[in-house]
């Protein structure tokens, strides 16, 4: 029976047999019917997000594999809009009846009921499946990833190498995970798209101790789209870097508290911009009125030396996606240009409620979460200075080579520990320092970033917010902050 002639009372007799092994064109008919049902019930917009996940992590501690944790999951979420109000319901039952039950629950939450038995269910004319997985040859990714035994062998070899490179070792760990995800999105505006994502990460964690002296250094590497990532990891070079940093920090002096000019290293140094400013440029913050930049578009919010981007296009970067979790193709978003705020990051709901255009930033941890405006690869752009120029401009300050953990308040107040730091005197690095914490606010630090070098570097990260924990990239070149509060002893 054509969907155009379907009436409500015939729904219980419908049977569909979409593929259970993959999301493909066979899902068009059942999803089109369910979307039509939602619209017939009075919803302004309906979206289905279906997901399959194959995840595994592996941990080597000392010379033993201590943990292998696989996870398989399948599920779906349905989001229903009525005006500017919306609700989200998830289920791990992706049969037609299971999806219909989830839809009915979402409709009822918004005060909508199913149409009468004799009501017609309109056909939702979905686009021909926009299949990034097939077009970009992603179907073989999972089969070509490292096997479980291969993971263990590589991590044990890597951890042994770390033990050889480091001294005064108290504990050493090598860890890896692989996260494979297949998604399909169908919406009542005709969107119908599929993608496969492959995210992998490997890294070291090293703790050294000598009497009362302690140092702890970690390093993580990340990748999207390459099944050979773990096999190609140069763990010897990584071990040398981690061991060298831990050795220098082991006997470092504690930093004295004060206000200092600082130079921040590239790559993971970008975590401060991500946390202290990036979140404040998401429309989620505008909706909650928790960003100081809510009405600052087109105005100067940072030093004129600062330009910043968020994008999903960088090859193999942790936050790269071909489409977001609302099926919008990825793109580049200019956030700040020469200190001027240019754009916010918007998902569908954020765009609807704030008026800012969608930016392909609707992301979620899994089907259990509704998509929200989230960052992808977010970084400060390279500038015109050399690293030597930056150091030469500092008479006495601190070089923050590696950042540790930290916390950020709702409106941009932050504090971040520095896991590897050095004193700068007369433009030269003189001695290692430990115990440094950077303290400030987004509005202040943005105006203090006065020099950016040319060596943009990106680093993998994990970002938690209203739609769960997602993979992101942080980044920046080496940059100078003219003055910031540094906590210490």
C-alpha positions as CSV (number, residue, x, y, z in Angstrom):
1,X,0.0,0.0,0.0
2,X,1.4,3.4,-0.9
3,X,2.2,5.6,2.1
4,X,0.1,8.3,0.6
5,X,-3.1,6.2,1.1
6,X,-2.2,4.9,4.6
7,X,-4.7,5.6,7.3
8,X,-4.1,5.5,11.0
9,X,-6.0,2.4,11.8
10,X,-3.8,0.4,9.5
11,X,-0.6,1.1,11.3
12,X,-0.8,-2.0,13.7
13,X,-0.9,-4.3,10.6
14,X,2.2,-2.8,8.9
15,X,5.3,-4.9,8.7
16,X,8.7,-3.8,7.6
17,X,11.9,-5.7,7.1
18,X,14.8,-3.3,7.0
19,X,18.3,-4.6,7.1
20,X,19.4,-5.7,10.6
21,X,23.1,-5.8,9.7
22,X,23.5,-2.2,8.4
23,X,21.6,1.0,8.0
24,X,20.7,1.4,4.3
25,X,17.9,2.4,1.9
26,X,15.7,-0.4,3.3
27,X,15.1,1.9,6.3
28,X,13.4,4.6,4.2
29,X,9.9,3.1,4.2
30,X,9.5,2.5,8.0
31,X,11.1,5.8,8.9
32,X,9.0,7.7,6.3
33,X,5.9,6.2,7.8
34,X,6.8,7.1,11.4
35,X,7.8,10.6,10.4
36,X,4.4,11.1,8.7
37,X,2.7,9.7,11.8
38,X,4.4,12.3,13.9
39,X,3.4,15.1,11.6
40,X,-0.2,13.9,11.5
41,X,-0.2,14.0,15.3
42,X,0.5,17.7,15.1
43,X,4.3,17.9,15.5
44,X,6.1,20.7,13.7
45,X,9.2,18.6,13.2
46,X,10.3,15.0,13.9
47,X,13.7,13.5,13.7
48,X,15.0,9.9,14.2
49,X,18.6,9.1,15.0
50,X,19.6,5.4,14.8
51,X,23.0,4.1,15.9
52,X,25.1,1.0,16.1
53,X,28.4,0.9,18.1
54,X,31.3,-1.5,18.3
55,X,33.7,-0.3,21.0
56,X,36.7,-1.9,22.7
57,X,39.4,-0.6,25.1
58,X,42.6,-2.2,26.3
59,X,44.9,-1.3,29.2
60,X,48.5,-2.4,29.9
61,X,49.8,-1.8,33.4
62,X,53.5,-2.5,33.9
63,X,54.0,-5.7,31.9
64,X,50.4,-7.1,32.0
65,X,47.2,-6.5,30.2
66,X,44.9,-5.7,33.0
67,X,41.7,-4.8,31.2
68,X,40.0,-5.5,27.9
69,X,36.5,-4.0,27.7
70,X,34.3,-4.5,24.6
71,X,30.9,-2.9,24.2
72,X,28.2,-3.5,21.5
73,X,25.1,-1.3,21.4
74,X,22.2,-0.5,19.1
75,X,19.5,2.1,19.7
76,X,17.6,5.0,18.5
77,X,16.3,8.4,19.6
78,X,13.3,10.4,18.4
79,X,13.1,14.2,18.8
80,X,9.8,16.0,18.4
81,X,9.3,19.8,18.1
82,X,6.1,21.7,18.7
83,X,6.8,25.4,18.3
84,X,10.1,26.1,20.1
85,X,9.4,23.3,22.6
86,X,10.9,19.9,22.1
87,X,11.4,16.5,23.8
88,X,13.6,13.5,23.2
89,X,12.9,9.8,23.9
90,X,15.5,7.0,23.3
91,X,15.1,3.3,23.0
92,X,17.2,0.2,22.4
93,X,14.3,-1.4,20.4
94,X,14.8,-0.4,16.8
95,X,11.9,-2.5,15.4
96,X,9.1,-0.7,13.8
97,X,6.9,-1.2,16.9
98,X,9.7,-0.1,19.2
99,X,10.3,3.1,17.3
100,X,6.6,3.8,17.1
101,X,6.3,3.4,20.9
102,X,9.1,5.9,21.4
103,X,7.5,8.3,19.0
104,X,4.1,8.1,20.8
105,X,5.8,8.8,24.1
106,X,7.6,11.8,22.8
107,X,4.3,13.1,21.3
108,X,2.5,12.6,24.5
109,X,5.1,14.6,26.5
110,X,4.3,17.6,24.3
111,X,0.6,17.1,24.7
112,X,0.1,15.6,21.2
113,X,-2.0,12.4,20.5
114,X,-2.1,10.0,17.6
115,X,-4.6,10.9,14.9
116,X,-8.0,9.3,14.8
117,X,-8.4,5.8,13.2
118,X,-9.7,7.2,9.9
119,X,-7.0,10.0,9.6
120,X,-4.6,9.8,6.7
121,X,-0.9,9.6,7.4
122,X,1.0,11.9,5.0
123,X,3.9,10.6,3.1
124,X,7.3,12.1,4.1
125,X,9.3,12.3,0.9
126,X,12.8,11.5,2.1
127,X,15.8,12.3,-0.1
128,X,17.7,9.5,-1.7
129,X,20.0,8.1,1.0
130,X,23.0,10.4,1.3
131,X,25.5,7.7,2.2
132,X,28.9,9.0,3.3
133,X,29.9,5.5,4.4
134,X,29.6,4.1,0.9
135,X,30.9,7.1,-1.0
136,X,34.0,7.4,1.1
137,X,34.7,3.6,1.3
138,X,34.2,3.2,5.1
139,X,32.5,-0.2,5.0
140,X,35.8,-2.1,5.5
141,X,37.1,0.0,8.4
142,X,36.0,-2.2,11.3
143,X,37.3,-5.4,9.7
144,X,40.7,-3.8,9.1
145,X,41.3,-2.5,12.6
146,X,43.8,-4.2,14.9
147,X,42.6,-7.5,16.5
148,X,42.3,-8.0,20.2
149,X,45.6,-9.9,20.4
150,X,47.3,-7.3,18.3
151,X,46.2,-4.6,20.6
152,X,47.6,-6.4,23.6
153,X,51.0,-7.1,21.9
154,X,51.4,-3.5,20.8
155,X,50.6,-2.1,24.2
156,X,52.9,-4.5,26.1
157,X,55.7,-3.7,23.7
158,X,55.0,0.1,24.1
159,X,54.9,-0.1,27.9
160,X,58.1,-2.1,28.0
161,X,59.8,0.6,25.9
162,X,58.5,3.3,28.4
163,X,60.1,1.3,31.2
164,X,63.4,1.4,29.4
165,X,63.3,5.1,28.7
166,X,62.2,6.4,32.1
167,X,63.8,6.3,35.5
168,X,62.4,6.2,39.1
169,X,59.2,4.7,37.7
170,X,56.4,4.1,40.1
171,X,53.8,3.1,37.6
172,X,53.5,3.0,33.8
173,X,50.4,2.5,31.7
174,X,49.7,2.3,28.0
175,X,46.0,2.5,26.9
176,X,44.1,2.3,23.7
177,X,40.5,2.4,22.5
178,X,38.6,2.0,19.2
179,X,35.1,3.3,18.8
180,X,33.3,2.4,15.6
181,X,29.9,3.9,15.0
182,X,27.3,3.6,12.3
183,X,24.4,6.2,12.2
184,X,21.4,7.0,10.1
185,X,19.3,10.2,10.4
186,X,15.8,10.7,9.0
187,X,13.7,13.8,9.6
188,X,10.4,15.2,8.5
189,X,12.1,17.9,6.4
190,X,13.3,15.1,4.0
191,X,16.7,14.6,5.5
192,X,17.9,11.0,5.1
193,X,21.6,10.3,5.6
194,X,24.0,7.7,6.8
195,X,27.6,7.7,8.0
196,X,30.3,5.5,9.6
197,X,32.8,7.0,12.1
198,X,36.0,5.4,13.4
199,X,37.7,7.0,16.3
200,X,40.8,5.7,18.0
201,X,43.2,6.9,20.7
202,X,46.4,5.5,22.3
203,X,48.6,7.0,24.9
204,X,50.9,6.8,27.9
205,X,50.5,7.6,31.6
206,X,53.7,7.7,33.7
207,X,54.2,8.3,37.4
208,X,57.8,8.7,38.7
209,X,58.9,9.0,42.4
210,X,62.2,9.5,44.2
211,X,61.7,10.0,47.9
212,X,59.4,13.0,48.4
213,X,59.8,14.0,44.7
214,X,56.9,13.2,42.4
215,X,56.1,13.8,38.7
216,X,53.2,12.6,36.6
217,X,53.1,13.0,32.8
218,X,50.6,11.7,30.3
219,X,50.4,11.9,26.5
220,X,47.6,10.9,24.2
221,X,47.3,10.5,20.4
222,X,44.1,10.3,18.5
223,X,42.8,9.6,15.0
224,X,39.7,9.3,12.9
225,X,39.3,7.2,9.8
226,X,42.5,5.1,9.7
227,X,42.2,1.4,10.6
228,X,46.0,1.1,10.8
229,X,46.4,3.9,13.4
230,X,47.5,1.6,16.2
231,X,49.9,-0.4,14.0
232,X,51.6,2.8,12.9
233,X,51.9,4.3,16.3
234,X,55.6,5.3,16.9
235,X,55.6,4.3,20.6
236,X,59.3,4.6,21.0
237,X,59.4,8.3,20.1
238,X,56.3,8.8,22.3
239,X,58.0,7.0,25.2
240,X,61.1,9.1,24.9
241,X,59.1,12.3,25.1
242,X,57.0,11.2,28.1
243,X,60.1,9.9,29.9
244,X,62.1,13.1,29.3
245,X,59.2,15.4,30.6
246,X,58.7,13.2,33.7
247,X,62.5,13.3,34.4
248,X,62.6,17.1,34.2
249,X,59.5,17.6,36.4
250,X,60.7,15.1,39.1
251,X,63.1,17.5,40.8
252,X,61.5,20.8,39.6
253,X,61.1,23.7,42.0
254,X,57.6,24.8,42.9
255,X,56.4,28.0,41.2
256,X,55.8,31.1,43.2
257,X,52.3,32.6,43.0
258,X,51.9,35.8,41.1
259,X,50.9,37.5,37.9
260,X,53.1,36.5,35.0
261,X,53.4,36.8,31.3
262,X,53.2,33.2,29.9
263,X,54.0,31.4,26.7
264,X,51.7,28.5,26.1
265,X,52.8,25.6,23.9
266,X,50.8,24.6,20.8
267,X,48.6,21.5,20.5
268,X,46.9,20.7,23.9
269,X,47.5,24.3,25.1
270,X,44.4,25.0,23.2
271,X,42.3,23.3,25.9
272,X,42.0,26.7,27.7
273,X,40.5,28.4,24.7
274,X,38.2,25.4,24.2
275,X,37.0,25.4,27.8
276,X,37.1,29.1,28.7
277,X,35.8,30.5,25.5
278,X,34.6,27.8,23.0
279,X,31.7,26.7,25.2
280,X,30.6,30.3,25.6
281,X,30.1,30.5,21.8
282,X,27.7,27.6,21.7
283,X,24.0,28.5,21.3
284,X,23.2,26.3,24.3
285,X,24.9,29.0,26.4
286,X,22.9,31.7,24.7
287,X,19.6,29.8,25.4
288,X,20.6,29.6,29.1
289,X,21.9,33.2,29.1
290,X,25.1,32.0,30.6
291,X,27.6,33.5,28.2
292,X,29.1,37.0,28.5
293,X,29.2,37.1,24.7
294,X,25.4,36.7,24.1
295,X,25.0,40.1,22.4
296,X,28.6,40.7,21.3
297,X,28.5,39.4,17.7
298,X,30.3,41.9,15.5
299,X,32.1,43.4,18.5
300,X,35.7,43.1,19.7
301,X,36.0,40.4,22.4
302,X,39.7,39.5,22.1
303,X,43.1,41.0,21.2
304,X,43.4,41.9,17.5
305,X,46.1,39.2,17.1
306,X,43.5,36.4,17.8
307,X,41.6,34.6,15.1
308,X,39.8,31.3,15.9
309,X,38.0,28.6,14.0
310,X,35.8,25.6,14.6
311,X,35.5,23.0,11.8
312,X,35.0,19.4,11.0
313,X,37.2,19.0,8.0
314,X,40.9,18.6,9.2
315,X,42.2,15.2,8.0
316,X,42.1,12.5,10.7
317,X,41.5,15.0,13.5
318,X,39.6,13.8,16.5
319,X,36.6,16.1,16.0
320,X,36.3,15.6,12.2
321,X,33.0,14.3,10.9
322,X,31.4,14.2,7.4
323,X,28.0,15.2,8.8
324,X,26.9,16.1,12.3
325,X,24.4,14.1,14.3
326,X,21.5,16.0,12.6
327,X,22.8,15.0,9.2
328,X,24.1,18.5,8.2
329,X,27.3,18.3,6.2
330,X,30.3,19.5,8.1
331,X,32.0,22.9,7.3
332,X,34.3,25.6,8.7
333,X,33.0,28.2,11.1
334,X,34.9,31.4,11.7
335,X,34.4,32.2,15.4
336,X,36.7,35.2,15.9
337,X,38.5,37.3,13.3
338,X,41.2,39.7,14.5
339,X,39.5,39.9,17.9
340,X,36.0,40.4,16.4
341,X,33.3,37.9,17.3
342,X,31.9,36.6,14.0
343,X,29.7,33.5,14.7
344,X,28.3,31.2,17.2
345,X,28.0,27.4,17.0
346,X,24.4,26.3,16.4
347,X,22.5,23.0,16.2
348,X,18.9,22.8,14.9
349,X,17.2,23.7,18.3
350,X,19.8,26.4,19.0
351,X,19.2,28.0,15.7
352,X,15.5,27.9,16.1
353,X,15.6,29.5,19.5
354,X,18.4,32.1,19.0
355,X,18.2,33.0,15.3
356,X,21.9,32.1,14.7
357,X,22.4,29.9,11.6
358,X,23.1,26.2,11.9
359,X,26.8,25.4,11.6
360,X,26.9,21.6,11.4
361,X,27.5,21.5,15.1
362,X,24.7,19.3,16.3
363,X,26.5,16.5,18.2
364,X,25.8,13.8,20.8
365,X,27.6,11.0,22.6
366,X,25.1,8.4,21.6
367,X,21.4,7.7,20.8
368,X,20.7,8.2,24.5
369,X,21.2,12.0,24.0
370,X,19.5,14.7,22.0
371,X,22.0,16.6,19.8
372,X,23.2,20.0,21.0
373,X,25.5,22.7,19.8
374,X,29.0,21.3,20.3
375,X,32.6,22.0,19.2
376,X,34.5,19.9,16.6
377,X,38.1,20.9,15.8
378,X,38.5,24.2,17.6
379,X,41.7,26.2,17.5
380,X,43.4,29.6,17.5
381,X,44.8,30.3,14.1
382,X,48.5,30.7,13.5
383,X,49.9,34.3,13.6
384,X,52.9,36.1,12.1
385,X,55.5,35.7,14.9
386,X,58.2,33.1,15.3
387,X,58.6,31.2,18.6
388,X,61.8,33.1,19.2
389,X,59.9,36.4,18.9
390,X,57.5,35.2,21.7
391,X,60.3,34.2,24.1
392,X,62.3,37.3,23.3
393,X,59.4,39.5,24.5
394,X,59.4,38.0,28.0
395,X,61.8,39.2,30.6
396,X,60.5,37.0,33.4
397,X,57.6,34.6,32.9
398,X,56.5,31.0,32.6
399,X,56.5,28.6,29.7
400,X,53.5,26.2,29.9
401,X,54.6,23.3,27.8
402,X,51.9,20.7,28.9
403,X,48.5,21.4,30.4
404,X,46.8,19.1,32.9
405,X,43.3,19.0,34.1
406,X,41.1,21.9,35.2
407,X,37.6,23.3,35.7
408,X,35.5,26.1,34.1
409,X,32.6,27.9,35.6
410,X,29.3,28.5,33.6
411,X,30.3,32.0,32.5
412,X,34.0,31.4,31.8
413,X,35.9,31.4,35.1
414,X,38.6,28.8,34.9
415,X,41.6,27.2,36.6
416,X,44.0,24.8,34.9
417,X,47.0,22.9,36.2
418,X,50.2,22.9,34.2
419,X,51.8,19.5,34.2
420,X,55.1,20.7,32.6
421,X,56.3,24.3,33.1
422,X,59.6,26.2,32.9
423,X,60.8,29.6,34.1
424,X,61.6,32.2,31.4
425,X,64.3,34.7,32.3
426,X,65.5,37.3,29.8
427,X,63.9,35.4,26.9
428,X,65.5,32.1,27.8
429,X,64.2,28.9,29.5
430,X,66.2,28.5,32.7
431,X,64.7,25.8,35.0
432,X,61.7,23.5,35.3
433,X,58.8,24.4,37.6
434,X,55.9,22.4,39.0
435,X,52.7,23.2,40.9
436,X,51.5,25.9,38.5
437,X,47.8,26.6,38.1
438,X,46.5,29.2,35.6
439,X,43.5,31.2,37.0
440,X,41.4,33.7,35.1
441,X,38.2,34.4,33.1
442,X,37.5,34.0,29.4
443,X,36.9,37.7,28.9
444,X,40.2,38.6,30.5
445,X,42.5,36.0,28.9
446,X,41.1,36.7,25.4
447,X,42.3,40.3,25.6
448,X,45.7,39.3,26.9
449,X,46.7,36.9,24.0
450,X,48.9,39.4,22.2
451,X,51.2,37.2,20.0
452,X,50.7,34.0,18.1
453,X,53.4,32.0,16.3
454,X,53.2,30.1,13.1
455,X,53.3,26.5,14.4
456,X,49.6,25.5,14.7
457,X,49.3,22.1,16.3
458,X,46.2,20.0,17.1
459,X,45.6,17.5,19.9
460,X,42.8,15.1,20.7
461,X,40.4,15.7,23.6
462,X,37.2,14.7,25.2
463,X,34.4,17.2,25.9
464,X,31.5,16.8,28.2
465,X,28.3,18.9,28.1
466,X,24.6,18.6,27.8
467,X,24.7,16.0,25.0
468,X,27.2,13.7,26.7
469,X,31.0,13.2,26.1
470,X,32.2,13.6,22.5
471,X,35.5,13.6,20.7
472,X,37.0,17.0,19.9
473,X,40.2,18.5,18.8
474,X,41.8,21.4,20.6
475,X,44.7,23.4,19.2
476,X,46.7,26.6,18.8
477,X,50.2,27.8,17.8
478,X,52.6,28.8,20.6
479,X,51.1,32.0,22.0
480,X,51.9,34.7,24.5
481,X,49.5,35.8,27.2
482,X,50.6,39.2,28.5
483,X,49.5,38.6,32.1
484,X,47.6,35.9,34.0
485,X,47.3,34.9,37.6
486,X,49.4,31.8,38.4
487,X,48.7,29.9,41.6
488,X,51.6,28.1,43.2
489,X,53.4,28.2,46.6
